[in-house]
Structure formats: C-alpha cells, structure tokens
Amino acid sequence: METVKLQVRPKNGHIILDIPTDFDDCELELLIVMNKLKKSENINQKKYDFSRFSNKLEWKGDSVEEQRKLRDEWK
C-alpha cells in the first residue's frame, strides 16, 4: 500500500493525475478524498511552536488511570 498526498489547483474544474508507481500490470484500488482548503491553509505553512508551554502545565492525578478510562470509552 502506498500513500500519496498532493495539493493541486484544478484548471477549468478538472484534475489530471500522473503519479508514477512501482506497480506494473496489476489492478489497483484508488481512494481519492477531495477537501477544499481554506485560504489560510497551506501545506508548507509553519506549524505552531508549543515549546513556550514546556514545564508550565502540571498534571494532578494518575495519568495511567486516565488513559485506561479513555480506552474504555473507545470500546
């Protein structure tokens, strides 16, 4: 299984994909998810730096017990 993520700008409402693969002479299943990006979204945009919060948050309680509770909710 291969994952390819592309950011494209359709021309005249059409997207033409030309993706080189290592697969040859076989059937493939493609899953295409299209999500319109907001103008402020950009793949190359710098991610937020959370380092200023380092050693400023304090957890009171049993973190392992809280994780177990969350996992039980997933079931």
N, C-alpha and C positions, 0 to 999 in steps of 0.2 A: 504494500500500500504506500502510495506517495501522496504527499500533501503539497499543494501549490497555492500560494496566496498572492494575488495580483491586485493592484489598484489601477483601474483603467478609466478612460473618459470616452464614452460612446460617441461615435460620429454618425449623425443622421439617425440616431436611435438604434444603431447596430453595433454589436461587439463581435469581432472576429478573433478567435483564439488560435494561436500557433504555438503549441507547447511541445518542445522536444522531450521524448521519454526514452527509457531503456526497454520499453515493451515493444515487441515486434510480432506481427501476425498472430494476434490473440484478441479476444473480446475483452473490453474494459467497461466498467461501470463508472460513470462520471456523476458527481454530485455538485451542482452549481448553486450557490447561495448568493443572491444579489441583495446588497444592503446599501441604500443611498447614504453617503457620508454627509455630515453637516459641514458647513464651510470651515468651521474651526478645527475639524478633524483632519489629520494628516499623518500618514504612516511614519514619516520622518520627524514628526514633532517630538521635542524633548519630553521625556517622562518626568513627572513631579518628583522632586527630591525630598524624601521623608527624613533625612538624616537630622534635621533640626529637632525632631521629636525623640531622638535617641536618649535613653536613660531618663526620660521625663514622665513616662507612663508607668504606673505601678499597678500590679495585679494583686488583689487581696482575695485569697481563696485557693482552692485546689484546681489547678489548670487541667490536670489529667481527668478529674471527675467531670469538669465542664465539657471536655472533649467527648467523653463517654455519653453524656446526656445528648449532645448534638448528634452523635452517631445513631443513638436510639431513635431520634426523630426522623432520620433518613429511611428507616426500615418501613 
